[in-house]
Amino acid sequence: MKRGHSYIVFTMAIFTLALIACTKKEVKPDLAFAGEKHLKNIRMLTNGGENAEAYFSFDESQLIYQSKYDGMKCDQIFIMNLDGSDKRMVSTGKGRTTCSYFLPGDQQIIYASTHGVDENCPPPPDFSRGYVWKVYSSYDLYIANADGSDPQPFLPSPGYDAEATVSPRGDKIVFTSQRNGDLDIYTVNIDGTGLKQLTTEIGYDGGAFFSWDGSKIVYRAYHPRTEEELRRYRKLLAEELIEPNNFQLFVMDADGSNKRQITHNDFANFAPFFHPDNKRIIFCSNMGTTESTQRDFNLWMINEDGTELEQITFFKGFDGFPMFTHDGKKLVFASNRFNKKKGETNVFIADWVE
């Protein structure tokens, strides 16, 4: 009896250990934080390096994004499937790239690159000047086939040209350009005709996205308010620098009329994107942070009239660059959460819960 009893106990113990092992193998880490009621089933699509600005193809089967990893000296443009598979570089591998987007039909892409001026990486910003962004005058827009072949300059001009996105209607491109000496927003037809300047205020206007019906544009801006701020802005711009510390969000009609400011705070607000209802805007901000936590950014949502502000993510780090699918059921964003190494940024996708 004792031997039989011992055998039963031993067998049960082995079974229990096996069950625990299987359970451990199947359990996936919860990538959400307390309070993130709008997000579920969060999945990490990249794993290592610096990955950001991931945007859906028109058929929403792929993402185009910028990435730097494994010793790469500069960001390059990549495409991957929505499950993170089949990652491949579609930029030239030369110079520095940024701000990529699919064109209608998903057979071509548009992005900004410095490779036309120099195949080497341009020097990074000098952070001894404070937290600054580089607006390289060597950035030009390029249109290439979706496999990266045959990149051709698009509307080249002296000064910074970047931050291109495309209307969901498939008729227009919006981008930021320094072709008039300042950093302003322009629209152009997909075929390159009908170039139109939409902003004229002194200061930076950029990071623009169309609403889903193509009738409005949301963007970030910094407009100097004092003579001292104006002098500093112009001095930094002459050195190809801007300070992103006090961007505010604006909405305008697609023809540049009816501009209105929708955030009013002393923080950095950027990467705005319309919810498919064309009434709400999701964006990134370090609202509520202190001097020691000012690099902590979360996703927020606000009505296009500036009402009903709501915090969406609650990670003590960086969450940014959000984009919805056309049905509002999925959200892609970039984040520092659950990285293997400090400073890495990865692309995540989540189900959206109203």
N, C-alpha and C positions, 0 to 999 in steps of 0.2 A: 504493500500500500504506500509505504513511504517513497519507494522509488517511482511508483506511478504518479504519486502526488507531485514529487519533485519535477518529473518530466513535464507534467501539465503546466506547472508554474513556469518552468524554463521556456516551454513552447509559447506560453502566453507573453512572456517577457520579450522574446524574440519578435513576436508578432507586433507587440506594442512599439518596439523600437523601429521596426520597419515602417509601421504606420506613421510614426513621428517623422521619419526621414522623408517619406513620400509627401507628407503634409508640408514639411519645410521646403521641399523642392518646388511645390506648386504655389506656395504663397508668394504673391508679388508685393513689393513695397508700395505703400500708399504715397503717391506723389503730390497729394493735396495737403493743405494746411488748414487748421481750424478756421472756420469762417468762410471758406471757399465753396459756398453753397451752389454756385452756378457752374462748377466744374466737376465732372466725374470721369472715371476711366482715363486718367491722364497717362499718356505714353511718351517716353523719351525716344526721339527719332535719331539723334546723333549722340555720340558718346566720346567726348574728348575734343580739346581744342577750343577755338572761338567760332561759333556758328550763330548767325543772326539773320534778320530780315528775310524770313521764309514766307513766300507768297504762293497761293494756289494758282495752278494753270486754269484756263477757262473751263475745261471739262472737269476740273477738280480731282484729277487722278494723280497729279504730281505737284511737287513743291520746287521752286527755284529759290536759292539762298546763297549767301556768301559765307566762306569758311576759310580758316587758317589753322593748320594742324601739322603735327609730325615735322616740325622744323621749317615749314613754309614761312617765307619772310613777309608775304603780303596776302591779304584776302584775295581769293579767287571765287568765281561763280560756279556753283554746282546745281545739279538737278537730282532729285530722288523721288521714289514712290512714297505714298502716304504712310506706308508701314516702315519707312526708313531704308528700304532695300534699293539696290541698283543705283548707288551714288556714283555720279560721274561728273568730272570737270567739263564745263562748257565755255569757259573763257580761255584766253590764249595762254595763261600761265605766266604772262609777262606783265610788268608794271603792277599797279594796285587797282583793284576793282571795287565797286560798290553798287548798291541799289539796282537790283535786277528785277525783271518782270516779264511775264509771257505776253505776247501779242495775240490778238484774236485768231482762233484756229489752232493755237499752240504749235505752229510750225516754225515760228520765229521768236526770238527773245530780244529784249533791249536792256542794256546795262551801261554803266559808266566805267571808264578805264583810263589810266595814264600811259598805257603802253605805246600810244602813238607818238609821244614825246620822248619817252625813255623806257627801254625794256627792263631797267632795274627798278627796284622799289624806291619811291620817293622817301625822303627822311620823315620820321614820325614827328608829331608835335612836341614842342619843348614844354613839359609840364612845370618847369620852374617858373613859367609865366602864369601859373594857375591852371585850373581845369579848362582846357581849350580844345576845340576841334579844328582840324585842318580842312580848309576848302581849297584843295589843290587847283591851281590854274591849269594844270595839265590834264584835268579830268575832261573828257569828251564823251558824248553818247555814242554807242555802237549798236547796230542791229545785226544780229547773226542768225543763222539757222539754229534750230533747237538743239542740234547736236554739237553746236559750237563752231561749225564751219562757216567760212566766208564772212567774217565780221567786217562791217562797213560803217564808216563814220556817219552819224546822223546829225544834221544841222550843226556842223562844227563852227566854233567861234572862239575868239580869244577869251580867256577867263574860265571860271568854273562852270561846268554843265553836268548836272547829275540829278539824282532823286526823281527819276522818271517812273510814273505809274500810268496805268491805262484805265480808261472808263469801262465799266462793266458792259456798257452798250457797244463797245468795240469801235467807237468812232474817233476818239481823241486820246492824246497823250498829254499829261501835265508834268512839268519838270521845273527845276530851279536853274537859273542861268545868271551869269554875271556879264552878259553881253552888252548891257547898258552901263556897266561900271558898278552897279549895286547888285545885291542878291535878291532877285525877284522871281515870281512865278509866271510861267508862260504855258499856254496850251497850243497844240498844233494838231492838225488832222493826221490820221494814221499814215497817210502817204507823204507827209512832210509839208503839205500846203497849209495856208491859213494860219501862220504863226501869229499869236496874239499875246501881248503882255497884259497880265491881269492885276498885278500889284505895282504900286509906284511909291509907297511910303519908304522913307529912308530907314534902312535896317535890313535884317534878314527875314525873308519869307520863304518857307520851304516845307518839305516833308508832306506834300499834298496828296490827297486821295479823293476820288469822286464818290458821291453817293451812288447807291445801286441803280437808281433811275437816271443817273448822269446829270441831274439838274443842279447839284450843289457840289462844292469842293470844301473839304475841311483841311486845315493846315496849321503849322506852328509858326510863330513869328516873334521876333524881338525888335522893337522900335525904340530907339533911344529917346528919352524924355527930357533930358537936360543937355546943356552945351557940353558939360564934362563927359556925359555918357556918349554923346555924339563924337567927340574927339577921340575917345577911347575906342569906339567901334571902328572908326575910319583908320585909326593907327593899326589896330589888329588886322583889319581886312587887307591893308597894304602888305602885311606879312602873311597873308593867306590863312588867317586865324579868325575864329569867332568864339564867343563865350556862350555856352548853352545853359547858363545858370538860371535864366528867367524867361524861358520860352512861354508864351501864352497861346491858347488855341483860338482860332478864328474859323468862321464859316462864311462863305460867299456863294453867290449864284455862279453857275458855270461860265458865265460871260464876264465875271469879275465885279458885278454889281452887288449891292446890298451886303456889304461886309459888316460883320458883327463879331465882337469878342465874346467868347463863351466861358473862359476861365479868367478869374481875377484873383491872383494870389502871388506870393513871392517865391514860388518854387519853379522847377523845370518841368514843363508839360510838353510831351511830344508823342510821336507815333500814333496819331489819331486815326480811327477807322470806323466807318458807319456800320451800325447794325443793319441787317436787311430790311428792317421796318422803316429805314430812312429817317428815323426820328431820334435815335439814340446813337451816341458815339462812345466807343471804348478807346482808352488811351493809356499812356504810361506817365507816371508822375512820382516825384519824391515828396509830395505833400505831407506835411506833418513831421518831417524829419528835423533833426537838429544838426548842428555843425559836425558832430561826430558820426552821424548816421546819414548824411546827405547823399551818399551813394546808394542808399536803399530806395529802389523804385518798385512800385506795384502797379497793377492794372486797375483802372477806375472806369466808371461809366457815367455819362451825363447826357441829359437831353440837349438837343441842338440849340435850344433857347437858353442853356446855361442852368437849368433847374434840375433838381433831383439827383444830386451827386451821390454815387454809391461806390464803395471800395469793393473790388472783385477778388484780388489776390492779397495774401497776407504773409508773404515770405520776407524774411529779413535779409534781403539781398537784391537781386535784379530780376524783375519780370518786365518784358517789354515786347514791342513790335507785334501786336495782335492783329489777326485777320480772321474774319468769319467766312464760312462757306455761304453760298447764296441762299440756302434754306435756314441759316442760323443754327444749324444743329452741331456744328463743329467749330472749334477755335484753335488756331495755331499761334504759338508765341515762343519767344526765346527767354531762357531763364538760367540763372546760376544754381538753381536748386538741385540737390543730390548729385553734385559733380564729384568726380574722383580727385580733382586737383583744384586748389583755390584759383579763382580767376577764370576758370573755364565757363563758357556759355554754350548751352545746347538748345536744340529745337524740340519743342513739345507739342503734342496735339491732344485735345480733350473734347469730350462731349459737352455741349452747352445745355444747361438746365435753366429754364425760365423760373 
